[in-house]
Amino acid sequence: MLTRRHWLTSFALMPLLAACGEAAKPQIVAHDPDSGALCDLDGMQLSDYTGPKAQLYFEGDTQAHWCCDTVEMFALLLKPEQVRRISAAFVQDMAQADWNQPRGHWIAAKTGFYVVGSRRQGSMGPTIASFGTLRGAQDFAAQWGGRALEFSAVTPSMADLSGGALHDSHM
């Protein structure tokens, strides 16, 4: 015969036992691409181009999917037909990274600030420069033009890919 104490112990252990069946989600950490990494959208080699890069992780996939330009990331994320769920997105803080050879300084894309309409170019032509702080974005905009925005203020029309190498008929 089970006593009240046995019942209480059984109920207390149920949440722990239920958690045993759940797989722990791997922690996604941003990292630099290797020297031969290619852009998932157009196959361009990331190391051949200046400006901010992005890395995306789709739900259930721990492999980085690279964008050779942040404008590509926004074009992908803001497309209404995008159905694959994104579990993480990272961009480079260009107040810290070297524009001509960006390495490191990865931040979560949703926490970043962005400059749209500057005179700086990325691999896809006019780019959306990424920053870890509003101050970094404002300083960049003061020097290179454009306006500083939060992630949620970037619109699909700002993520125009028509100026990049993908559409250059002279190559």
N, CA, C and O of each residue as an XYZ file, in Angstrom:
684
protein
N       0.830     -1.172      0.000
C       0.000      0.000      0.000
C       0.889      1.256      0.000
O       1.819      1.392      0.795
N       0.564      2.146     -0.910
C       1.349      3.374     -1.009
C       0.871      4.377      0.028
O      -0.328      4.587      0.215
N       1.797      4.965      0.668
C       1.453      5.964      1.669
C       1.374      7.338      1.010
O       1.778      7.538     -0.135
N       0.853      8.244      1.766
C       0.747      9.628      1.291
C       2.138     10.161      0.927
O       2.292     10.906     -0.041
N       3.125      9.779      1.696
C       4.497     10.222      1.454
C       5.001      9.718      0.099
O       5.663     10.466     -0.621
N       4.706      8.476     -0.260
C       5.107      7.920     -1.549
C       4.444      8.675     -2.704
O       5.075      8.964     -3.721
N       3.163      8.987     -2.523
C       2.447      9.729     -3.557
C       3.065     11.114     -3.764
O       3.303     11.531     -4.897
N       3.316     11.808     -2.685
C       3.899     13.151     -2.783
C       5.280     13.109     -3.435
O       5.617     13.968     -4.250
N       6.070     12.104     -3.071
C       7.391     11.953     -3.682
C       7.262     11.684     -5.176
O       8.013     12.240     -5.978
N       6.314     10.833     -5.550
C       6.092     10.514     -6.965
C       5.708     11.755     -7.755
O       6.236     11.995     -8.841
N       4.787     12.546     -7.207
C       4.359     13.761     -7.904
C       5.486     14.792     -7.979
O       5.605     15.512     -8.970
N       6.298     14.861     -6.949
C       7.411     15.807     -6.949
C       8.447     15.458     -8.018
O       9.091     16.349     -8.571
N       8.611     14.173     -8.309
C       9.594     13.736     -9.299
C       9.086     13.795    -10.733
O       9.885     13.722    -11.666
N       7.779     13.926    -10.933
C       7.214     13.908    -12.292
C       7.818     14.967    -13.216
O       8.187     14.631    -14.342
N       7.935     16.225    -12.797
C       8.532     17.210    -13.715
C       9.965     16.856    -14.115
O      10.371     17.089    -15.253
N      10.721     16.298    -13.187
C      12.093     15.907    -13.508
C      12.119     14.779    -14.521
O      12.940     14.778    -15.439
N      11.226     13.825    -14.356
C      11.166     12.713    -15.302
C      10.685     13.180    -16.669
O      11.171     12.706    -17.696
N       9.738     14.103    -16.687
C       9.234     14.623    -17.962
C      10.342     15.352    -18.715
O      10.416     15.273    -19.941
N      11.189     16.052    -17.996
C      12.280     16.795    -18.627
C      13.318     15.873    -19.251
O      14.038     16.279    -20.164
N      13.400     14.643    -18.771
C      14.374     13.692    -19.325
C      14.117     13.404    -20.798
O      15.056     13.129    -21.545
N      12.860     13.463    -21.225
C      12.524     13.158    -22.607
C      12.768     14.309    -23.556
O      12.758     14.115    -24.772
N      12.989     15.506    -23.031
C      13.198     16.676    -23.879
C      14.681     16.827    -24.199
O      15.533     16.777    -23.313
N      14.962     17.009    -25.459
C      16.351     17.236    -25.869
C      16.716     18.686    -25.574
O      15.948     19.599    -25.877
N      17.859     18.890    -24.999
C      18.324     20.243    -24.723
C      18.690     20.917    -26.039
O      19.346     20.323    -26.895
N      18.254     22.172    -26.190
C      18.588     22.919    -27.401
C      20.044     23.351    -27.322
O      20.479     23.887    -26.303
N      20.800     23.122    -28.390
C      22.203     23.541    -28.357
C      22.293     25.069    -28.338
O      21.521     25.757    -29.005
N      23.238     25.578    -27.571
C      23.473     27.013    -27.507
C      24.181     27.433    -28.789
O      25.249     26.910    -29.108
N      23.601     28.363    -29.517
C      24.204     28.824    -30.769
C      25.099     30.016    -30.466
O      24.668     31.002    -29.869
N      26.335     29.907    -30.884
C      27.322     30.956    -30.659
C      27.862     31.397    -32.018
O      28.233     30.569    -32.850
N      27.899     32.702    -32.227
C      28.433     33.238    -33.484
C      29.923     32.936    -33.586
O      30.633     32.897    -32.581
N      30.379     32.727    -34.803
C      31.798     32.484    -35.051
C      32.161     33.034    -36.422
O      31.295     33.251    -37.269
N      33.447     33.254    -36.626
C      33.910     33.747    -37.924
C      33.871     32.632    -38.957
O      34.091     31.466    -38.628
N      33.590     32.990    -40.206
C      33.623     31.980    -41.270
C      35.062     31.555    -41.548
O      36.000     32.312    -41.295
N      35.229     30.347    -42.067
C      36.584     29.956    -42.465
C      36.930     30.684    -43.765
O      36.062     31.301    -44.382
N      38.175     30.614    -44.172
C      38.662     31.408    -45.313
C      37.966     31.073    -46.633
O      37.962     31.899    -47.545
N      37.387     29.901    -46.753
C      36.721     29.516    -47.994
C      35.206     29.572    -47.931
O      34.536     29.075    -48.835
N      34.648     30.173    -46.874
C      33.191     30.205    -46.705
C      32.518     30.968    -47.838
O      33.003     32.004    -48.292
N      31.393     30.429    -48.278
C      30.628     31.024    -49.374
C      29.282     31.524    -48.881
O      28.703     30.989    -47.935
N      28.804     32.558    -49.543
C      27.479     33.097    -49.270
C      26.431     32.081    -49.724
O      26.508     31.559    -50.836
N      25.460     31.804    -48.869
C      24.420     30.834    -49.209
C      23.509     31.318    -50.338
O      22.969     30.505    -51.088
N      23.335     32.630    -50.463
C      22.415     33.170    -51.466
C      22.993     33.115    -52.878
O      22.308     32.712    -53.819
N      24.255     33.521    -53.024
C      24.795     33.677    -54.375
C      26.136     32.993    -54.610
O      26.679     33.078    -55.711
N      26.681     32.319    -53.604
C      27.931     31.591    -53.777
C      29.184     32.445    -53.773
O      30.271     31.940    -54.053
N      29.057     33.733    -53.461
C      30.229     34.609    -53.422
C      31.089     34.244    -52.211
O      30.564     33.890    -51.155
N      32.412     34.332    -52.368
C      33.315     34.033    -51.259
C      33.334     35.221    -50.314
O      33.667     36.334    -50.723
N      32.981     34.998    -49.054
C      32.857     36.075    -48.087
C      34.123     36.903    -47.950
O      34.051     38.129    -47.863
N      35.271     36.260    -47.929
C      36.534     36.970    -47.698
C      36.915     37.905    -48.843
O      37.828     38.716    -48.689
N      36.242     37.811    -49.980
C      36.556     38.669    -51.124
C      35.879     40.037    -51.061
O      36.151     40.895    -51.901
N      35.011     40.251    -50.089
C      34.195     41.463    -50.087
C      34.273     42.199    -48.761
O      34.428     41.600    -47.697
N      34.159     43.516    -48.859
C      34.198     44.383    -47.682
C      32.811     44.492    -47.066
O      31.825     44.002    -47.615
N      32.762     45.141    -45.925
C      31.491     45.441    -45.285
C      30.978     44.335    -44.377
O      31.551     43.247    -44.310
N      29.880     44.635    -43.677
C      29.345     43.719    -42.673
C      28.775     42.439    -43.271
O      28.173     42.443    -44.344
N      28.981     41.360    -42.555
C      28.464     40.042    -42.938
C      27.380     39.632    -41.936
O      27.192     40.276    -40.904
N      26.677     38.554    -42.263
C      25.659     38.019    -41.349
C      25.719     36.504    -41.378
O      26.152     35.903    -42.360
N      25.282     35.902    -40.295
C      25.147     34.447    -40.235
C      23.792     34.112    -39.635
O      23.379     34.678    -38.623
N      23.116     33.181    -40.285
C      21.779     32.757    -39.868
C      21.810     31.293    -39.475
O      22.574     30.499    -40.024
N      20.971     30.956    -38.523
C      20.791     29.566    -38.102
C      19.306     29.262    -38.171
O      18.492     29.927    -37.531
N      18.962     28.249    -38.955
C      17.571     27.841    -39.078
C      17.237     26.855    -37.968
O      18.092     26.098    -37.510
N      15.989     26.879    -37.549
C      15.546     25.987    -36.482
C      15.878     24.538    -36.828
O      15.602     24.075    -37.935
N      16.468     23.834    -35.879
C      16.834     22.442    -36.081
C      18.138     22.239    -36.823
O      18.497     21.104    -37.133
N      18.855     23.317    -37.115
C      20.097     23.237    -37.890
C      21.172     24.044    -37.164
O      20.993     25.241    -36.939
N      22.260     23.424    -36.804
C      23.332     24.131    -36.099
C      24.411     24.654    -37.046
O      25.419     25.200    -36.598
N      24.203     24.490    -38.337
C      25.144     24.968    -39.359
C      24.880     26.446    -39.653
O      23.730     26.850    -39.821
N      25.944     27.250    -39.714
C      25.802     28.663    -40.072
C      25.479     28.778    -41.557
O      26.070     28.086    -42.385
N      24.544     29.649    -41.882
C      24.215     29.988    -43.270
C      24.661     31.437    -43.444
O      24.127     32.343    -42.805
N      25.639     31.641    -44.311
C      26.321     32.925    -44.419
C      25.663     33.856    -45.427
O      25.160     33.428    -46.466
N      25.683     35.136    -45.089
C      25.271     36.213    -45.999
C      26.496     37.106    -46.172
O      27.106     37.520    -45.186
N      26.858     37.401    -47.416
C      28.042     38.226    -47.653
C      27.758     39.709    -47.429
O      28.647     40.545    -47.586
N      26.527     40.031    -47.065
C      26.134     41.411    -46.817
C      24.897     41.399    -45.918
O      24.042     40.523    -46.044
N      24.806     42.368    -45.018
C      23.634     42.432    -44.139
C      22.352     42.720    -44.915
O      21.267     42.337    -44.479
N      22.465     43.385    -46.054
C      21.268     43.645    -46.854
C      20.657     42.324    -47.326
O      19.437     42.219    -47.451
N      21.491     41.318    -47.587
C      20.983     39.986    -47.938
C      20.217     39.375    -46.773
O      19.158     38.775    -46.957
N      20.767     39.535    -45.566
C      20.091     38.997    -44.390
C      18.698     39.593    -44.261
O      17.722     38.869    -44.061
N      18.607     40.921    -44.376
C      17.298     41.558    -44.255
C      16.371     41.151    -45.395
O      15.180     40.931    -45.173
N      16.901     41.048    -46.604
C      16.070     40.618    -47.737
C      15.481     39.241    -47.457
O      14.315     38.986    -47.760
N      16.279     38.365    -46.886
C      15.813     37.018    -46.560
C      14.820     37.031    -45.399
O      13.759     36.413    -45.485
N      15.156     37.725    -44.322
C      14.301     37.726    -43.136
C      12.960     38.408    -43.363
O      11.956     38.023    -42.764
N      12.939     39.413    -44.217
C      11.725     40.209    -44.394
C      10.845     39.746    -45.546
O       9.778     40.316    -45.772
N      11.270     38.730    -46.273
C      10.448     38.210    -47.369
C       9.212     37.526    -46.795
O       9.321     36.711    -45.878
N       8.046     37.851    -47.326
C       6.843     37.183    -46.812
C       6.835     35.690    -47.100
O       6.182     34.928    -46.387
N       7.547     35.261    -48.128
C       7.559     33.836    -48.471
C       8.577     33.034    -47.650
O       8.658     31.815    -47.803
N       9.351     33.694    -46.786
C      10.319     32.988    -45.942
C       9.556     32.138    -44.934
O       8.878     32.674    -44.058
N       9.661     30.823    -45.050
C       8.908     29.931    -44.170
C       9.794     29.183    -43.179
O       9.298     28.708    -42.157
N      11.084     29.069    -43.453
C      11.968     28.394    -42.495
C      12.159     29.293    -41.284
O      12.479     30.474    -41.419
N      11.965     28.738    -40.125
C      12.101     29.515    -38.893
C      13.578     29.737    -38.577
O      14.396     28.821    -38.658
N      13.887     30.954    -38.221
C      15.246     31.335    -37.865
C      15.383     31.210    -36.350
O      14.596     31.795    -35.605
N      16.367     30.458    -35.895
C      16.574     30.334    -34.451
C      17.595     31.353    -33.940
O      17.584     31.694    -32.757
N      18.473     31.840    -34.814
C      19.450     32.859    -34.420
C      19.974     33.569    -35.662
O      20.097     32.976    -36.734
N      20.278     34.840    -35.495
C      20.878     35.645    -36.563
C      21.906     36.570    -35.917
O      21.641     37.187    -34.886
N      23.070     36.655    -36.532
C      24.156     37.487    -36.016
C      24.692     38.387    -37.124
O      24.724     38.006    -38.295
N      25.110     39.587    -36.733
C      25.750     40.544    -37.636
C      27.004     41.070    -36.939
O      27.214     40.827    -35.751
N      27.818     41.779    -37.680
C      29.047     42.323    -37.109
C      28.851     43.762    -36.653
O      28.191     44.554    -37.327
N      29.426     44.091    -35.510
C      29.423     45.460    -35.008
C      30.522     46.208    -35.752
O      31.706     46.050    -35.454
N      30.118     47.023    -36.721
C      31.089     47.690    -37.583
C      31.756     48.894    -36.918
O      32.642     49.510    -37.510
N      31.345     49.233    -35.700
C      32.095     50.224    -34.933
C      33.376     49.582    -34.394
O      34.324     50.284    -34.042
N      33.402     48.251    -34.331
C      34.547     47.503    -33.816
C      35.328     46.787    -34.927
O      36.554     46.694    -34.860
N      34.634     46.289    -35.930
C      35.270     45.503    -36.999
C      35.845     46.424    -38.083
O      35.361     47.537    -38.285
N      36.866     45.950    -38.762
C      37.482     46.666    -39.882
C      36.575     46.527    -41.106
O      36.277     45.410    -41.528
N      36.140     47.634    -41.672
C      35.214     47.600    -42.810
C      35.787     46.805    -43.986
O      35.066     46.055    -44.645
N      37.077     46.971    -44.244
C      37.690     46.342    -45.411
C      37.963     44.850    -45.235
O      37.997     44.108    -46.217
N      38.154     44.414    -44.016
C      38.380     42.989    -43.723
C      37.686     42.648    -42.408
O      38.351     42.409    -41.400
N      36.367     42.624    -42.411
C      35.649     42.413    -41.145
C      35.852     41.006    -40.582
O      35.651     40.009    -41.275
N      36.250     40.949    -39.328
C      36.421     39.688    -38.596
C      35.872     39.916    -37.187
O      36.071     40.980    -36.600
N      35.195     38.928    -36.660
C      34.739     38.984    -35.274
C      33.695     40.046    -34.999
O      33.050     40.565    -35.910
N      33.545     40.358    -33.721
C      32.632     41.386    -33.226
C      31.177     41.087    -33.599
O      30.452     41.969    -34.061
N      30.760     39.835    -33.394
C      29.407     39.400    -33.732
C      28.437     39.777    -32.622
O      28.746     39.657    -31.436
N      27.267     40.231    -33.024
C      26.190     40.568    -32.088
C      24.897     39.935    -32.597
O      24.772     39.626    -33.782
N      23.946     39.747    -31.700
C      22.631     39.249    -32.106
C      21.973     40.307    -32.986
O      21.891     41.473    -32.600
N      21.510     39.910    -34.152
C      20.963     40.860    -35.131
C      19.808     41.682    -34.563
O      19.713     42.879    -34.832
N      18.939     41.057    -33.789
C      17.758     41.766    -33.279
C      18.104     42.837    -32.259
O      17.298     43.737    -32.022
N      19.279     42.766    -31.650
C      19.671     43.781    -30.669
C      20.478     44.905    -31.309
O      20.803     45.891    -30.648
N      20.801     44.761    -32.587
C      21.653     45.726    -33.270
C      20.924     46.979    -33.722
O      19.698     47.072    -33.676
N      21.730     47.936    -34.161
C      21.246     49.173    -34.771
C      21.851     49.217    -36.166
O      22.945     48.703    -36.398
N      21.131     49.833    -37.088
C      21.501     49.744    -38.505
C      21.466     51.121    -39.146
O      20.634     51.962    -38.803
N      22.383     51.338    -40.083
C      22.390     52.583    -40.849
C      22.017     52.240    -42.281
O      22.683     51.449    -42.950
N      20.938     52.855    -42.727
C      20.411     52.665    -44.078
C      20.657     53.947    -44.865
O      20.440     55.045    -44.353
N      21.112     53.806    -46.117
C      21.283     54.965    -46.986
C      22.628     55.656    -46.877
O      22.744     56.825    -47.245
N      23.646     54.969    -46.383
C      24.971     55.594    -46.288
C      25.689     55.514    -47.641
O      25.213     54.869    -48.575
N      26.829     56.176    -47.720
C      27.656     56.127    -48.930
C      28.570     54.904    -48.957
O      29.213     54.658    -49.978
N      28.651     54.137    -47.888
C      29.509     52.945    -47.850
C      28.868     51.821    -48.640
O      27.647     51.667    -48.656
N      29.710     51.041    -49.292
C      29.248     49.925    -50.112
C      29.661     48.603    -49.469
O      30.692     48.506    -48.803
N      28.832     47.600    -49.687
C      29.149     46.235    -49.289
C      29.219     45.387    -50.539
O      29.294     45.919    -51.646
N      29.196     44.098    -50.382
C      29.308     43.206    -51.541
C      28.115     43.315    -52.479
O      28.233     42.999    -53.663
N      26.987     43.748    -51.981
C      25.779     43.842    -52.792
C      25.481     45.283    -53.197
O      24.344     45.602    -53.544
N      26.483     46.155    -53.160
C      26.270     47.564    -53.481
C      25.916     48.308    -52.208
O      26.539     48.085    -51.170
N      24.920     49.195    -52.268
C      24.520     49.907    -51.052
C      24.155     48.890    -49.964
O      23.387     47.958    -50.199
N      24.717     49.087    -48.782
C      24.520     48.107    -47.717
C      23.781     48.696    -46.528
O      23.535     49.901    -46.467
N      23.442     47.860    -45.614
C      22.845     48.259    -44.340
C      23.910     47.965    -43.289
O      24.135     46.807    -42.936
N      24.560     49.006    -42.794
C      25.656     48.839    -41.841
C      25.105     48.487    -40.462
O      24.106     49.056    -40.021
N      25.760     47.549    -39.789
C      25.282     47.039    -38.498
C      26.179     47.504    -37.347
O      27.396     47.620    -37.493
N      25.543     47.768    -36.196
C      26.259     48.281    -35.025
C      25.671     47.714    -33.743
O      24.485     47.393    -33.672
N      26.519     47.598    -32.737
C      26.092     47.085    -31.444
C      25.439     48.127    -30.565
O      24.738     47.787    -29.612
N      25.664     49.410    -30.876
C      25.078     50.482    -30.068
C      24.475     51.549    -30.976
O      24.884     51.713    -32.126
N      23.510     52.259    -30.445
C      22.914     53.371    -31.183
C      23.969     54.440    -31.438
O      24.006     55.033    -32.516
N      24.824     54.686    -30.457
C      25.878     55.686    -30.600
C      26.805     55.328    -31.771
O      27.171     56.207    -32.552
N      27.186     54.065    -31.900
C      28.027     53.616    -33.009
C      27.357     53.862    -34.350
O      28.004     54.302    -35.300
N      26.058     53.580    -34.430
C      25.301     53.799    -35.664
C      25.199     55.288    -35.978
O      25.343     55.690    -37.133
N      24.952     56.105    -34.963
C      24.834     57.550    -35.173
C      26.164     58.162    -35.610
O      26.191     59.030    -36.483
N      27.254     57.719    -35.013
C      28.578     58.231    -35.406
C      28.883     57.873    -36.861
O      29.393     58.703    -37.614
N      28.573     56.645    -37.250
C      28.776     56.203    -38.632
C      27.927     57.048    -39.584
O      28.422     57.502    -40.615
N      26.651     57.263    -39.244
C      25.747     58.055    -40.087
C      26.235     59.499    -40.214
O      26.080     60.107    -41.273
N      26.813     60.051    -39.164
C      27.341     61.416    -39.222
C      28.502     61.500    -40.215
O      28.662     62.512    -40.897
N      29.304     60.451    -40.300
C      30.459     60.447    -41.205
C      30.095     60.024    -42.626
O      30.606     60.603    -43.585
N      29.230     59.034    -42.779
C      28.970     58.427    -44.084
C      27.559     58.667    -44.614
O      27.217     58.178    -45.690
N      26.745     59.402    -43.886
C      25.369     59.636    -44.310
C      24.464     58.490    -43.896
O      24.909     57.490    -43.332
N      23.192     58.658    -44.188
C      22.214     57.635    -43.845
C      21.534     57.933    -42.525
O      21.776     58.964    -41.898
N      20.682     57.015    -42.118
C      19.979     57.201    -40.847
C      20.033     55.924    -40.023
O      19.986     54.812    -40.550
N      20.133     56.121    -38.714
C      20.241     55.009    -37.772
C      18.846     54.509    -37.401
O      17.942     55.291    -37.107
N      18.699     53.178    -37.422
C      17.415     52.541    -37.114
C      17.616     51.330    -36.217
O      18.688     50.726    -36.197
N      16.574     50.987    -35.478
C      16.558     49.718    -34.754
C      16.233     48.609    -35.745
O      15.736     48.881    -36.838
N      16.505     47.372    -35.377
C      16.232     46.203    -36.213
C      14.793     46.214    -36.730
O      14.557     46.004    -37.920
N      13.840     46.457    -35.843
C      12.421     46.372    -36.206
C      11.973     47.468    -37.167
O      10.893     47.367    -37.749
N      12.777     48.510    -37.343
C      12.407     49.617    -38.235
C      12.882     49.407    -39.669
O      12.501     50.171    -40.556
N      13.699     48.398    -39.914
C      14.171     48.115    -41.277
C      13.030     47.453    -42.046
O      12.424     46.494    -41.569
N      12.743     47.974    -43.241
C      11.619     47.482    -44.046
C      12.121     46.713    -45.272
O      13.283     46.852    -45.655
N      11.259     45.909    -45.883
C      11.664     45.177    -47.090
C      12.192     46.086    -48.202
O      13.119     45.702    -48.916
N      11.625     47.272    -48.360
C      12.086     48.164    -49.433
C      13.512     48.666    -49.191
O      14.191     49.067    -50.137
N      13.971     48.648    -47.944
C      15.340     49.059    -47.627
C      16.342     47.954    -47.949
O      17.533     48.225    -48.104
N      15.877     46.728    -48.051
C      16.744     45.568    -48.314
C      16.733     45.245    -49.800
O      16.369     44.143    -50.210
N      17.139     46.223    -50.598
C      17.115     46.111    -52.053
C      18.411     45.480    -52.553
O      19.496     46.016    -52.322
N      18.301     44.361    -53.226
C      19.478     43.655    -53.743
C      19.815     44.020    -55.186
O      20.725     43.425    -55.763
N      19.119     44.967    -55.777
C      19.319     45.256    -57.198
C      20.633     45.966    -57.503
O      21.004     46.065    -58.673
N      21.354     46.464    -56.494
C      22.598     47.176    -56.766
C      23.841     46.337    -56.649
O      24.942     46.858    -56.821
N      23.714     45.068    -56.366
C      24.881     44.243    -56.079
C      25.409     43.452    -57.249
O      24.895     43.526    -58.366
N      26.448     42.694    -56.966
C      27.118     41.875    -57.977
C      26.182     40.840    -58.577
O      26.380     40.414    -59.714
N      25.177     40.435    -57.837
C      24.220     39.451    -58.322
C      23.512     39.950    -59.582
O      23.095     39.157    -60.427
N      23.382     41.268    -59.697
C      22.658     41.853    -60.823
C      23.563     42.655    -61.755
O      23.075     43.430    -62.578
N      24.855     42.475    -61.632
C      25.805     43.201    -62.465
C      25.998     42.439    -63.773
O      26.596     41.363    -63.787
N      25.496     42.995    -64.866
C      25.580     42.315    -66.161
C      26.935     42.525    -66.832
O      27.169     41.982    -67.912
N      27.830     43.297    -66.222
C      29.142     43.567    -66.809
C      30.222     42.641    -66.278
O      31.394     42.827    -66.604
N      29.871     41.664    -65.479
C      30.871     40.759    -64.893
C      31.172     39.636    -65.839
O      31.989     38.769    -65.529
